[in-house]
């Protein structure tokens, strides 16, 4: 691991343009269950992949709204962990050296922003902003649990509020995806952290960067669908290894 850490640190230090892609794993140490094991307690019998769809919301808006509000409150009560903090510090370090840094996340919890990261590209939206199903107007929700499910839209009597996330089968925000693809295509190094790398087009950013000549590095406590395609695989938890990586880059 020592040699791999040194190699990752020197790759990130040498790269002029760094892109970081994060998934649910970087929020695991903040107590937010990862997407594929998010179903606990009363949500045990549901599959997140089927619940995170427009079809599920159309079929049972109360159930889907209840699930998202449960996760939203969990995100509100969670705190950024040392992994989030290290990425915010990495951005400052690289910008301070005249390089560029782009953080692309699949997460909807806003913990990167709360840790101080800026310019975060949220490919899958944000669980704290909901929008009217009739007008499309977005609005933040109050910091306490909802009491009615589904929640009627205050903007249109026939409308409901839905979470401002991208469901399976929905297209990603075009500008955000384009910015992420442009950054990945110009990257000298891409660091993927805490994602099983099975959801597209997000996971495709790894291949885009590699095809453009970037050195790709993965941090994940298990191997993933991307492990065989990246240059450096660090089998570790993000909250432990990211601060160590930063220390090696700034000593
Ligand atoms: C779309 C928001 C156009 C909701 C989510 C090819 C091209 C394009 C589309 C597709 C394609 N093939 C298939 C598709 C369809 C689909 C897709 O990718 N399906 C997959 C499952 C096969 N994609 C789409 O539908 C996308 N839309 O492309 O539109 C289109 C439309 C129709 C048809 C074709 C094309 C929309 C995808 C977005 C879905 N919304 N989230 C919500 O959050 O509820 S995705 C969801 O999965 C989460 O956002 C999550 O972030 C994401 C990925 O999961 P991960 O983040 O990787 O989380 P996971 O639990 O899987 O893994 C966690 C990892 O952390 C693990 O590896 C674990 O080991 C690790 N870990 C654990 N602890 C730690 C840790 N790592 C570090 N430290 C730790 N301590």
py3Dmol code that shows the C-alpha trace and the ligand (Angstrom):
import py3Dmol

protein = """\
ATOM      1  CA  UNK A   1       0.000   0.000   0.000  1.00  0.00           C
ATOM      2  CA  UNK A   2       2.890   2.363   0.777  1.00  0.00           C
ATOM      3  CA  UNK A   3       4.258   2.209  -2.750  1.00  0.00           C
ATOM      4  CA  UNK A   4       0.750   2.598  -4.230  1.00  0.00           C
ATOM      5  CA  UNK A   5       0.092   5.621  -2.006  1.00  0.00           C
ATOM      6  CA  UNK A   6       3.377   7.207  -3.079  1.00  0.00           C
ATOM      7  CA  UNK A   7       2.565   6.538  -6.730  1.00  0.00           C
ATOM      8  CA  UNK A   8      -0.932   8.005  -6.397  1.00  0.00           C
ATOM      9  CA  UNK A   9       0.444  11.065  -4.597  1.00  0.00           C
ATOM     10  CA  UNK A  10       3.076  11.694  -7.263  1.00  0.00           C
ATOM     11  CA  UNK A  11       0.541  11.208 -10.095  1.00  0.00           C
ATOM     12  CA  UNK A  12      -1.847  13.728  -8.490  1.00  0.00           C
ATOM     13  CA  UNK A  13       1.000  16.173  -7.761  1.00  0.00           C
ATOM     14  CA  UNK A  14       2.311  15.994 -11.326  1.00  0.00           C
ATOM     15  CA  UNK A  15      -1.078  16.333 -13.060  1.00  0.00           C
ATOM     16  CA  UNK A  16      -2.039  19.823 -14.204  1.00  0.00           C
ATOM     17  CA  UNK A  17      -5.727  18.928 -14.378  1.00  0.00           C
ATOM     18  CA  UNK A  18      -7.275  16.569 -11.823  1.00  0.00           C
ATOM     19  CA  UNK A  19     -10.817  15.172 -11.892  1.00  0.00           C
ATOM     20  CA  UNK A  20     -12.329  13.352  -8.922  1.00  0.00           C
ATOM     21  CA  UNK A  21     -15.445  11.172  -9.280  1.00  0.00           C
ATOM     22  CA  UNK A  22     -17.197  10.178  -6.058  1.00  0.00           C
ATOM     23  CA  UNK A  23     -19.985   7.775  -5.224  1.00  0.00           C
ATOM     24  CA  UNK A  24     -21.938   6.821  -2.133  1.00  0.00           C
ATOM     25  CA  UNK A  25     -18.872   5.246  -0.515  1.00  0.00           C
ATOM     26  CA  UNK A  26     -17.293   8.575   0.344  1.00  0.00           C
ATOM     27  CA  UNK A  27     -20.312   9.336   2.555  1.00  0.00           C
ATOM     28  CA  UNK A  28     -20.334   5.905   4.209  1.00  0.00           C
ATOM     29  CA  UNK A  29     -18.071   7.118   7.055  1.00  0.00           C
ATOM     30  CA  UNK A  30     -20.548   9.941   7.632  1.00  0.00           C
ATOM     31  CA  UNK A  31     -23.111   7.309   8.499  1.00  0.00           C
ATOM     32  CA  UNK A  32     -25.034   7.512   5.213  1.00  0.00           C
ATOM     33  CA  UNK A  33     -25.597   3.980   3.953  1.00  0.00           C
ATOM     34  CA  UNK A  34     -24.327   3.400   0.435  1.00  0.00           C
ATOM     35  CA  UNK A  35     -26.844   3.238  -2.375  1.00  0.00           C
ATOM     36  CA  UNK A  36     -26.785  -0.500  -2.722  1.00  0.00           C
ATOM     37  CA  UNK A  37     -27.072  -1.169   0.969  1.00  0.00           C
ATOM     38  CA  UNK A  38     -29.258   1.799   1.802  1.00  0.00           C
ATOM     39  CA  UNK A  39     -32.272  -0.413   2.509  1.00  0.00           C
ATOM     40  CA  UNK A  40     -32.368  -1.000   6.245  1.00  0.00           C
ATOM     41  CA  UNK A  41     -35.146  -1.382   8.742  1.00  0.00           C
ATOM     42  CA  UNK A  42     -38.568  -0.917   7.200  1.00  0.00           C
ATOM     43  CA  UNK A  43     -37.004  -0.318   3.775  1.00  0.00           C
ATOM     44  CA  UNK A  44     -35.414  -3.777   3.784  1.00  0.00           C
ATOM     45  CA  UNK A  45     -37.846  -5.348   1.381  1.00  0.00           C
ATOM     46  CA  UNK A  46     -37.420  -2.642  -1.263  1.00  0.00           C
ATOM     47  CA  UNK A  47     -34.789  -2.495  -4.024  1.00  0.00           C
ATOM     48  CA  UNK A  48     -33.349   1.025  -4.382  1.00  0.00           C
ATOM     49  CA  UNK A  49     -32.981   0.551  -8.091  1.00  0.00           C
ATOM     50  CA  UNK A  50     -36.727   0.069  -8.549  1.00  0.00           C
ATOM     51  CA  UNK A  51     -37.699   2.718  -6.018  1.00  0.00           C
ATOM     52  CA  UNK A  52     -35.444   5.382  -7.617  1.00  0.00           C
ATOM     53  CA  UNK A  53     -37.543   5.568 -10.794  1.00  0.00           C
ATOM     54  CA  UNK A  54     -40.331   7.760 -12.222  1.00  0.00           C
ATOM     55  CA  UNK A  55     -42.468   4.612 -12.512  1.00  0.00           C
ATOM     56  CA  UNK A  56     -42.227   3.926  -8.772  1.00  0.00           C
ATOM     57  CA  UNK A  57     -43.152   7.530  -7.989  1.00  0.00           C
ATOM     58  CA  UNK A  58     -46.114   7.418 -10.374  1.00  0.00           C
ATOM     59  CA  UNK A  59     -47.293   4.117  -8.897  1.00  0.00           C
ATOM     60  CA  UNK A  60     -46.890   5.090  -5.233  1.00  0.00           C
ATOM     61  CA  UNK A  61     -45.848   8.718  -4.697  1.00  0.00           C
ATOM     62  CA  UNK A  62     -46.438   8.445  -0.945  1.00  0.00           C
ATOM     63  CA  UNK A  63     -44.023   5.521  -0.527  1.00  0.00           C
ATOM     64  CA  UNK A  64     -41.292   7.054  -2.711  1.00  0.00           C
ATOM     65  CA  UNK A  65     -41.668  10.487  -1.056  1.00  0.00           C
ATOM     66  CA  UNK A  66     -41.449   8.847   2.381  1.00  0.00           C
ATOM     67  CA  UNK A  67     -38.235   7.009   1.386  1.00  0.00           C
ATOM     68  CA  UNK A  68     -36.602  10.144   0.035  1.00  0.00           C
ATOM     69  CA  UNK A  69     -37.625  12.245   3.019  1.00  0.00           C
ATOM     70  CA  UNK A  70     -36.183   9.569   5.329  1.00  0.00           C
ATOM     71  CA  UNK A  71     -32.876   9.746   3.415  1.00  0.00           C
ATOM     72  CA  UNK A  72     -33.010  13.580   3.235  1.00  0.00           C
ATOM     73  CA  UNK A  73     -33.263  13.856   7.020  1.00  0.00           C
ATOM     74  CA  UNK A  74     -30.420  11.343   7.352  1.00  0.00           C
ATOM     75  CA  UNK A  75     -28.276  13.528   5.094  1.00  0.00           C
ATOM     76  CA  UNK A  76     -29.153  16.641   7.118  1.00  0.00           C
ATOM     77  CA  UNK A  77     -28.034  14.956  10.352  1.00  0.00           C
ATOM     78  CA  UNK A  78     -24.827  13.572   8.806  1.00  0.00           C
ATOM     79  CA  UNK A  79     -21.535  15.455   8.994  1.00  0.00           C
ATOM     80  CA  UNK A  80     -18.809  15.544   6.338  1.00  0.00           C
ATOM     81  CA  UNK A  81     -16.037  13.061   7.185  1.00  0.00           C
ATOM     82  CA  UNK A  82     -12.214  13.320   6.781  1.00  0.00           C
ATOM     83  CA  UNK A  83     -12.564  12.053   3.208  1.00  0.00           C
ATOM     84  CA  UNK A  84     -14.781  14.986   2.221  1.00  0.00           C
ATOM     85  CA  UNK A  85     -12.467  17.379   4.071  1.00  0.00           C
ATOM     86  CA  UNK A  86      -9.378  15.992   2.335  1.00  0.00           C
ATOM     87  CA  UNK A  87     -10.972  16.534  -1.090  1.00  0.00           C
ATOM     88  CA  UNK A  88     -11.811  20.140  -0.214  1.00  0.00           C
ATOM     89  CA  UNK A  89      -8.166  20.604   0.872  1.00  0.00           C
ATOM     90  CA  UNK A  90      -6.915  18.844  -2.287  1.00  0.00           C
ATOM     91  CA  UNK A  91      -8.853  21.353  -4.394  1.00  0.00           C
ATOM     92  CA  UNK A  92      -7.178  24.272  -2.579  1.00  0.00           C
ATOM     93  CA  UNK A  93      -3.719  22.661  -2.842  1.00  0.00           C
ATOM     94  CA  UNK A  94      -3.984  21.990  -6.572  1.00  0.00           C
ATOM     95  CA  UNK A  95      -5.516  25.388  -7.369  1.00  0.00           C
ATOM     96  CA  UNK A  96      -2.754  26.980  -5.264  1.00  0.00           C
ATOM     97  CA  UNK A  97      -0.209  25.284  -7.499  1.00  0.00           C
ATOM     98  CA  UNK A  98      -1.866  26.707 -10.622  1.00  0.00           C
ATOM     99  CA  UNK A  99      -3.561  23.458 -11.597  1.00  0.00           C
ATOM    100  CA  UNK A 100      -7.253  22.762 -12.196  1.00  0.00           C
ATOM    101  CA  UNK A 101      -9.560  20.573 -10.119  1.00  0.00           C
ATOM    102  CA  UNK A 102     -13.045  19.267 -10.886  1.00  0.00           C
ATOM    103  CA  UNK A 103     -15.112  17.310  -8.370  1.00  0.00           C
ATOM    104  CA  UNK A 104     -17.891  15.257  -9.968  1.00  0.00           C
ATOM    105  CA  UNK A 105     -20.259  13.441  -7.616  1.00  0.00           C
ATOM    106  CA  UNK A 106     -23.026  10.880  -8.024  1.00  0.00           C
ATOM    107  CA  UNK A 107     -24.136  11.651  -4.489  1.00  0.00           C
ATOM    108  CA  UNK A 108     -27.197  13.714  -3.653  1.00  0.00           C
ATOM    109  CA  UNK A 109     -26.285  14.486   0.002  1.00  0.00           C
ATOM    110  CA  UNK A 110     -24.392  17.816  -0.455  1.00  0.00           C
ATOM    111  CA  UNK A 111     -21.683  16.734   2.023  1.00  0.00           C
ATOM    112  CA  UNK A 112     -18.903  17.783  -0.383  1.00  0.00           C
ATOM    113  CA  UNK A 113     -20.218  21.331  -0.371  1.00  0.00           C
ATOM    114  CA  UNK A 114     -20.602  21.301   3.416  1.00  0.00           C
ATOM    115  CA  UNK A 115     -16.936  20.223   3.660  1.00  0.00           C
ATOM    116  CA  UNK A 116     -15.909  23.273   1.605  1.00  0.00           C
ATOM    117  CA  UNK A 117     -15.613  21.868  -1.923  1.00  0.00           C
ATOM    118  CA  UNK A 118     -16.746  24.376  -4.562  1.00  0.00           C
ATOM    119  CA  UNK A 119     -17.910  24.026  -8.151  1.00  0.00           C
ATOM    120  CA  UNK A 120     -19.132  20.486  -7.430  1.00  0.00           C
ATOM    121  CA  UNK A 121     -20.771  18.833 -10.448  1.00  0.00           C
ATOM    122  CA  UNK A 122     -23.812  16.929  -9.091  1.00  0.00           C
ATOM    123  CA  UNK A 123     -24.618  14.408 -11.822  1.00  0.00           C
ATOM    124  CA  UNK A 124     -27.620  12.962  -9.999  1.00  0.00           C
ATOM    125  CA  UNK A 125     -29.089  16.090  -8.435  1.00  0.00           C
ATOM    126  CA  UNK A 126     -29.627  16.988  -4.818  1.00  0.00           C
ATOM    127  CA  UNK A 127     -31.959  15.427  -2.256  1.00  0.00           C
ATOM    128  CA  UNK A 128     -32.534  18.712  -0.421  1.00  0.00           C
ATOM    129  CA  UNK A 129     -34.190  20.477  -3.346  1.00  0.00           C
ATOM    130  CA  UNK A 130     -37.603  19.151  -4.450  1.00  0.00           C
ATOM    131  CA  UNK A 131     -39.629  20.325  -7.428  1.00  0.00           C
ATOM    132  CA  UNK A 132     -43.241  20.688  -8.492  1.00  0.00           C
ATOM    133  CA  UNK A 133     -44.328  17.924 -10.858  1.00  0.00           C
ATOM    134  CA  UNK A 134     -46.531  20.373 -12.771  1.00  0.00           C
ATOM    135  CA  UNK A 135     -44.486  23.573 -12.989  1.00  0.00           C
ATOM    136  CA  UNK A 136     -40.980  22.134 -12.610  1.00  0.00           C
ATOM    137  CA  UNK A 137     -40.243  24.914 -10.114  1.00  0.00           C
ATOM    138  CA  UNK A 138     -37.643  23.894  -7.497  1.00  0.00           C
ATOM    139  CA  UNK A 139     -37.847  24.634  -3.783  1.00  0.00           C
ATOM    140  CA  UNK A 140     -35.824  23.736  -0.692  1.00  0.00           C
ATOM    141  CA  UNK A 141     -37.593  21.738   2.011  1.00  0.00           C
ATOM    142  CA  UNK A 142     -37.580  22.741   5.708  1.00  0.00           C
ATOM    143  CA  UNK A 143     -34.946  21.016   7.913  1.00  0.00           C
ATOM    144  CA  UNK A 144     -37.494  18.774   9.606  1.00  0.00           C
ATOM    145  CA  UNK A 145     -39.295  15.594   8.431  1.00  0.00           C
ATOM    146  CA  UNK A 146     -42.256  16.034   6.111  1.00  0.00           C
ATOM    147  CA  UNK A 147     -45.617  15.223   7.669  1.00  0.00           C
ATOM    148  CA  UNK A 148     -47.752  14.518   4.621  1.00  0.00           C
ATOM    149  CA  UNK A 149     -46.988  11.952   1.918  1.00  0.00           C
ATOM    150  CA  UNK A 150     -47.015  12.605  -0.951  1.00  0.00           C
ATOM    151  CA  UNK A 151     -46.479  16.325  -0.434  1.00  0.00           C
ATOM    152  CA  UNK A 152     -48.783  18.503  -2.511  1.00  0.00           C
ATOM    153  CA  UNK A 153     -47.179  21.281  -4.521  1.00  0.00           C
ATOM    154  CA  UNK A 154     -47.828  24.783  -3.162  1.00  0.00           C
ATOM    155  CA  UNK A 155     -47.628  25.997  -6.768  1.00  0.00           C
ATOM    156  CA  UNK A 156     -50.330  23.924  -8.411  1.00  0.00           C
ATOM    157  CA  UNK A 157     -53.253  22.096  -6.770  1.00  0.00           C
ATOM    158  CA  UNK A 158     -52.803  19.221  -9.219  1.00  0.00           C
ATOM    159  CA  UNK A 159     -49.050  19.021  -8.591  1.00  0.00           C
ATOM    160  CA  UNK A 160     -46.877  17.101  -6.121  1.00  0.00           C
ATOM    161  CA  UNK A 161     -43.342  17.802  -4.927  1.00  0.00           C
ATOM    162  CA  UNK A 162     -40.746  15.216  -6.045  1.00  0.00           C
ATOM    163  CA  UNK A 163     -37.113  14.955  -4.980  1.00  0.00           C
ATOM    164  CA  UNK A 164     -34.714  16.902  -7.206  1.00  0.00           C
ATOM    165  CA  UNK A 165     -32.662  13.805  -7.996  1.00  0.00           C
ATOM    166  CA  UNK A 166     -32.084  12.005 -11.308  1.00  0.00           C
ATOM    167  CA  UNK A 167     -33.965   8.694 -11.269  1.00  0.00           C
ATOM    168  CA  UNK A 168     -33.030   5.635 -13.323  1.00  0.00           C
ATOM    169  CA  UNK A 169     -34.350   6.152 -16.815  1.00  0.00           C
ATOM    170  CA  UNK A 170     -34.108   9.944 -16.481  1.00  0.00           C
ATOM    171  CA  UNK A 171     -31.472  11.965 -18.290  1.00  0.00           C
ATOM    172  CA  UNK A 172     -28.769  13.721 -16.327  1.00  0.00           C
ATOM    173  CA  UNK A 173     -28.653  17.540 -16.286  1.00  0.00           C
ATOM    174  CA  UNK A 174     -27.135  18.188 -19.718  1.00  0.00           C
ATOM    175  CA  UNK A 175     -24.815  21.085 -18.788  1.00  0.00           C
ATOM    176  CA  UNK A 176     -23.499  19.268 -15.714  1.00  0.00           C
ATOM    177  CA  UNK A 177     -22.816  16.080 -17.653  1.00  0.00           C
ATOM    178  CA  UNK A 178     -21.131  18.004 -20.477  1.00  0.00           C
ATOM    179  CA  UNK A 179     -18.893  19.847 -18.002  1.00  0.00           C
ATOM    180  CA  UNK A 180     -17.965  16.531 -16.381  1.00  0.00           C
ATOM    181  CA  UNK A 181     -17.207  14.915 -19.743  1.00  0.00           C
ATOM    182  CA  UNK A 182     -15.107  17.891 -20.846  1.00  0.00           C
ATOM    183  CA  UNK A 183     -13.135  17.813 -17.587  1.00  0.00           C
ATOM    184  CA  UNK A 184     -12.587  14.048 -17.816  1.00  0.00           C
ATOM    185  CA  UNK A 185     -11.451  14.333 -21.447  1.00  0.00           C
ATOM    186  CA  UNK A 186      -8.840  16.940 -20.500  1.00  0.00           C
ATOM    187  CA  UNK A 187      -7.680  15.379 -17.233  1.00  0.00           C
ATOM    188  CA  UNK A 188      -4.098  14.388 -16.494  1.00  0.00           C
ATOM    189  CA  UNK A 189      -5.369  12.279 -13.599  1.00  0.00           C
ATOM    190  CA  UNK A 190      -8.807  10.956 -12.588  1.00  0.00           C
ATOM    191  CA  UNK A 191      -9.410   9.710  -9.047  1.00  0.00           C
ATOM    192  CA  UNK A 192     -12.555   7.600  -8.567  1.00  0.00           C
ATOM    193  CA  UNK A 193     -13.652   7.133  -4.963  1.00  0.00           C
ATOM    194  CA  UNK A 194     -16.368   5.017  -3.335  1.00  0.00           C
ATOM    195  CA  UNK A 195     -18.378   3.979  -6.349  1.00  0.00           C
ATOM    196  CA  UNK A 196     -19.255   0.514  -7.591  1.00  0.00           C
ATOM    197  CA  UNK A 197     -18.911   2.044 -11.068  1.00  0.00           C
ATOM    198  CA  UNK A 198     -22.006   0.312 -12.465  1.00  0.00           C
ATOM    199  CA  UNK A 199     -24.206   3.357 -13.079  1.00  0.00           C
ATOM    200  CA  UNK A 200     -23.888   5.126 -16.422  1.00  0.00           C
ATOM    201  CA  UNK A 201     -23.143   7.587 -17.861  1.00  0.00           C
ATOM    202  CA  UNK A 202     -21.302   8.519 -14.593  1.00  0.00           C
ATOM    203  CA  UNK A 203     -19.022   5.487 -14.616  1.00  0.00           C
ATOM    204  CA  UNK A 204     -18.202   6.193 -18.263  1.00  0.00           C
ATOM    205  CA  UNK A 205     -16.197   9.233 -17.124  1.00  0.00           C
ATOM    206  CA  UNK A 206     -13.465   6.862 -15.946  1.00  0.00           C
ATOM    207  CA  UNK A 207     -13.076   5.419 -19.447  1.00  0.00           C
ATOM    208  CA  UNK A 208     -13.307   8.872 -21.036  1.00  0.00           C
ATOM    209  CA  UNK A 209     -10.376  10.082 -18.929  1.00  0.00           C
ATOM    210  CA  UNK A 210      -8.344   6.932 -19.573  1.00  0.00           C
ATOM    211  CA  UNK A 211      -8.959   7.167 -23.330  1.00  0.00           C
ATOM    212  CA  UNK A 212      -7.725  10.772 -23.238  1.00  0.00           C
ATOM    213  CA  UNK A 213      -4.478   9.656 -21.600  1.00  0.00           C
ATOM    214  CA  UNK A 214      -5.224  10.385 -17.945  1.00  0.00           C
ATOM    215  CA  UNK A 215      -3.742   8.200 -15.235  1.00  0.00           C
ATOM    216  CA  UNK A 216      -6.677   6.688 -13.346  1.00  0.00           C
ATOM    217  CA  UNK A 217      -6.643   5.902  -9.635  1.00  0.00           C
ATOM    218  CA  UNK A 218      -9.361   4.143  -7.621  1.00  0.00           C
ATOM    219  CA  UNK A 219      -9.997   4.227  -3.865  1.00  0.00           C
ATOM    220  CA  UNK A 220     -12.532   1.670  -2.639  1.00  0.00           C
ATOM    221  CA  UNK A 221     -12.475  -0.959   0.159  1.00  0.00           C
ATOM    222  CA  UNK A 222     -13.420  -3.653  -2.355  1.00  0.00           C
ATOM    223  CA  UNK A 223     -12.726  -4.129  -6.043  1.00  0.00           C
ATOM    224  CA  UNK A 224     -15.384  -2.657  -8.332  1.00  0.00           C
ATOM    225  CA  UNK A 225     -16.497  -2.862 -11.961  1.00  0.00           C
ATOM    226  CA  UNK A 226     -13.779  -0.321 -12.755  1.00  0.00           C
ATOM    227  CA  UNK A 227     -10.868  -1.913 -10.867  1.00  0.00           C
ATOM    228  CA  UNK A 228      -9.622  -3.903 -13.848  1.00  0.00           C
ATOM    229  CA  UNK A 229      -9.570  -0.753 -16.005  1.00  0.00           C
ATOM    230  CA  UNK A 230      -7.760   1.723 -13.744  1.00  0.00           C
ATOM    231  CA  UNK A 231      -4.000   2.212 -13.386  1.00  0.00           C
ATOM    232  CA  UNK A 232      -3.743   2.323  -9.579  1.00  0.00           C
ATOM    233  CA  UNK A 233      -6.134   0.500  -7.207  1.00  0.00           C
ATOM    234  CA  UNK A 234      -6.012   1.506  -3.541  1.00  0.00           C
ATOM    235  CA  UNK A 235      -8.116  -0.968  -1.550  1.00  0.00           C
ATOM    236  CA  UNK A 236      -8.988   1.278   1.374  1.00  0.00           C
ATOM    237  CA  UNK A 237     -11.647   3.424   2.990  1.00  0.00           C
ATOM    238  CA  UNK A 238     -11.769   6.988   1.688  1.00  0.00           C
ATOM    239  CA  UNK A 239     -11.775   8.621   5.130  1.00  0.00           C
ATOM    240  CA  UNK A 240      -8.532   6.883   6.018  1.00  0.00           C
ATOM    241  CA  UNK A 241      -6.520   7.048   2.811  1.00  0.00           C
ATOM    242  CA  UNK A 242      -7.443  10.506   1.428  1.00  0.00           C
ATOM    243  CA  UNK A 243      -5.896  12.448   4.335  1.00  0.00           C
ATOM    244  CA  UNK A 244      -2.772  10.249   3.997  1.00  0.00           C
ATOM    245  CA  UNK A 245      -2.634  10.914   0.270  1.00  0.00           C
ATOM    246  CA  UNK A 246      -2.877  14.653   0.902  1.00  0.00           C
ATOM    247  CA  UNK A 247      -0.074  14.468   3.499  1.00  0.00           C
ATOM    248  CA  UNK A 248       2.197  12.834   0.945  1.00  0.00           C
ATOM    249  CA  UNK A 249       1.385  15.487  -1.638  1.00  0.00           C
ATOM    250  CA  UNK A 250       2.141  18.407   0.647  1.00  0.00           C
ATOM    251  CA  UNK A 251       5.153  17.209   2.632  1.00  0.00           C
TER     252      UNK A 251
END
"""
ligand_1 = """\
80
LIG
C -29.537 7.953 -18.221
C -30.066 9.426 -7.643
C -30.339 8.406 -20.417
C -31.262 8.828 -7.028
C -29.014 7.660 -8.977
C -25.581 3.134 -20.479
C -25.644 4.475 -20.792
C -26.633 5.279 -20.255
C -27.583 4.744 -19.372
C -27.516 3.407 -19.067
C -26.532 2.609 -19.618
N -26.730 1.363 -19.151
C -27.797 1.349 -18.313
C -28.308 2.573 -18.258
C -29.447 2.948 -17.469
C -29.047 3.392 -16.065
C -27.935 2.594 -15.449
O -26.781 3.013 -15.428
N -28.270 1.427 -14.907
C -27.248 0.615 -14.291
C -27.718 0.184 -12.913
C -26.978 -0.549 -15.187
N -28.664 4.781 -16.080
C -29.633 5.710 -16.030
O -30.823 5.447 -16.026
C -29.179 7.151 -15.951
N -29.928 7.900 -16.941
O -28.537 7.430 -18.609
O -30.423 8.665 -19.044
C -31.031 7.087 -20.630
C -32.341 6.949 -20.218
C -32.986 5.715 -20.430
C -32.291 4.638 -21.012
C -30.945 4.805 -21.387
C -30.333 6.024 -21.199
C -29.531 7.768 -14.616
C -28.669 7.167 -13.523
C -28.876 7.963 -12.231
C -29.729 7.168 -11.281
N -29.820 7.870 -9.993
N -29.079 8.379 -7.853
C -30.979 8.405 -5.607
O -29.859 8.615 -5.079
O -31.924 7.852 -5.014
S -27.776 6.518 -9.126
C -27.408 5.834 -7.614
O -26.371 4.904 -7.899
C -26.789 6.796 -6.594
O -26.723 8.132 -7.025
C -25.353 6.311 -6.496
O -24.478 7.327 -6.318
C -25.203 5.681 -7.816
C -24.041 4.821 -8.010
O -23.964 4.011 -6.892
P -22.625 4.205 -6.029
O -22.441 5.642 -5.697
O -21.525 3.529 -6.740
O -23.021 3.489 -4.704
P -22.939 1.925 -4.461
O -23.733 1.649 -3.227
O -23.253 1.175 -5.704
O -21.380 1.666 -4.180
C -20.787 2.263 -3.055
C -19.329 1.928 -3.100
O -18.731 2.517 -1.954
C -19.054 0.425 -3.031
O -18.115 0.087 -4.030
C -18.439 0.250 -1.635
O -17.437 -0.750 -1.619
C -17.804 1.598 -1.410
N -17.561 1.983 -0.026
C -18.186 1.544 1.098
N -17.614 2.133 2.185
C -16.635 2.957 1.717
C -16.597 2.862 0.316
N -15.713 3.541 -0.432
C -14.834 4.330 0.199
N -14.800 4.486 1.552
C -15.683 3.806 2.330
N -15.630 3.948 3.678
"""
view = py3Dmol.view(width=600, height=400)
view.addModel(protein, "pdb")
view.setStyle({"model": 0}, {"cartoon": {"style": "trace"}})
view.addModel(ligand_1, "xyz")
view.setStyle({"model": 1}, {"stick": {}})
view.zoomTo()
view.show()
